[in-house]
Amino acid sequence: MLNMGKEIREPRQERSIEKKNRIIRAGYELFSEVGYYNTNTAEIAKRAGVSTGIVYGYFRDKKDILTAVLTLYMDKICEPIFGMFDDISASGIREVIPKILDSVIIAHRDNAKIHEALHSMTHTDEEVNAAFIRLEDEITSRLESALTEAGIGLDAPRERIHFAMDVIQSFAHEYVYDHHEYIDYAKMRGIVTETLYALFAQ
């Protein structure tokens, strides 16, 4: 069911905003539990405690809800990390790296199901893939600015940042999801920390 011809309203009253947020949270929960493709709008409405008509008052379709869920997910993951970028000047890069690692690990652990559901869609859904690429672009831009403001001048900073993102993401996946018995994760964390420090140390 599409809502192509009807104008989507942006809630202004507190009660309406709360309803819209309930719908987004319901989508977040259901996409986590059973996946995007196994969820329908009626189920989202039921979980949110609203009618299907109210859902279509705020969202054109399920894909529209997915966009809002993606934004919520990315805010949860990134806002704590973005806050740490501001500490690079005051604390120095060596002190910030372990905090960023901890934040990424916690984010993966606490959002494991939605992380899996959304990332699995990047291979089949161009819009979801584009959203994650935009997020990488924003992380790159913010960290590059933070490093510049901290007086850390680097050759090929964007390439270093992207490599660092890959290293952190890989370690978080290994630590949270895989947990091979033969891996000493304290030692691996030390290797990751020193690798990241070497990337950004002058």
N, C-alpha and C positions, 0 to 999 in steps of 0.2 A: 504493500500500500504506500503510495507516494503522496506527498502533500504539495504538489507542484504549483497549484493555482492559488493557494492560500498564503497570505502574508504571515510570516513567523514573527511573533511579538517578543520583544525583549522585556523581561519583567523588571519593574521599577519598585514595586512595593515589597516590603520585607517578606511577607507571606508568599508572594509569587516567586521571589528569588529562592526562598527555601524549598519550594516545590520543584523548581528547576534543578536545584542542587541535589535533591533526593533522587530525581530521575537519573542524573549523571552518576551518582553513587551506586544506584541500582544497576546501571549498565556496567559500571566498573566491577561490581561483585559478580554479576552473571557472566560477563566475558571471562573473568578469572576462573569461575567454577566450571563452565561448560564450553567456553569458547564463543567467539563472535558469531560464527555461522550456525551454531546450535541454539542461539538465543533469538527470540522474536520480540517485537515491540510490546505485545500484550503481556509477556512475562516481565518485561522491564516495568511496565505500568503497575502490575500487581505487586512487584517487590517494592516499588516506590510508594505504594499506597495511594495511587491516583488513577483516574480513568485513562483509557487509551486516547480519548479526545484531548485531554490535557497534555499528554505527551506530544501529540501532533500540533498543539498550540505553540509549543516551544521548539520543536525539532521537525524538520521536513521528513526524516525517515531514520532508520536505524543507523545508517552511515553517518548522519549528522550527530547522533549520540556518540558514535565511535570517535568522532573528531573531538568532542568535549572530553571524553574519557582519556584520549591521548594527551590532551593538554593537562588534565589533572595528574596523570601518571608522570609526565615529564616535569611538572612543577614539584611533585614529591621527590623525584630523583635529584633534580638539579638545584633547587633553591638553596639547600644546605651547602652544596659545593660552591655555588656562586658566592655565597657569603664568605667562604674561606679564601677565595681569590683576593679579597680585600685585605686579608691578613699577610699576604706575601711581603708587602713593604715592611710591615712592623715586625713580623716574626722571622722572616727569611724563608727561603724555599725548603730547606731541610726540615724545619719544624712543621711546615704545612703539608708536606707529602704524606706522612703517616695519618694525618687527620682526614685527608681526601680518601686515602685507601679505606679507612674505617667507614667513612660515610658511604662509599660505593658498595662495600660489603653489606652494610646494614640495609641499604636500599634494595639490593638484590635479594637479600634474605626476607625482608618484610613484604616485598612485592613480587615474590617468586612466580606466582601463578599468572598474574596479569603480565608480567615481563615475558613469560613464555608465550602467552596467547598473542600479545602484540608483535613480538619479534618474529614469530612464525609467519605473520602476515606480510612481512617486508618482502618476501620472495614472490608473493602472488598479488599484492595490492599496491599499485603505484603511489596512491595518496599516502598510505601508511609509510611506505619506504621514503617518500619525499619528506614526511614529517620528521623522521629520524635523521635524515640528511640535514635538514634545517637546524635540528638540535645540535648536531655536530658542528655546524657552521657557527652557531651562537656560542658554544663552548670555546671554539677556537678563537673567535673574535674577543670574547671576554678575557680569556687567559692571556692572549697576546697583549691586550691593553694593560692588564694587571702587571705583567712582566715588564713592559715598557715603563710604567709608572714607578715600578720598584727599581728602575735603573739597571735591569738585567737585559743587556743587549746580546742577542744571539744570532748566529748565522742560521738561516732557514727555520725561523721559529714555528711557522705553521706546520711544517713537515715534522718537527720535533713533537709538537702538540698532538698531532694525529697519531704518531707512533706511540706516544705516552697513553693516549686513550685506548689504543689497542692492547697495550700491556696491562693496563688497569682492568679493562673489561675481561680480558682473558684470565687474569688472576682471580677476579671476583667470581667468575663462572666456575673455575676450578675449586675455589675455596667453598662456595655455597652449594654447588650442584653435584660436583664430581666426587671429590674427597677420595682419591686413591690412597689405599692403605700404606703404600710404599713411599709416599711423599711426606717429607717433614715440612709442614706448612709455615713453621716459624722461620726456618732457613729460607724457604721460598720467598716469604714476605721480605726478608732481609735483602735477598737478591733483587727483588722488584724495587724496593726502596732505593737501593744504591744505583740501579739502572736509571730510575727516574731522576735521581739527583744528578747523575752524570749528564743527563740530557739537558738540564737547565742550569747547572752550575757554570759560572764564568771561569 
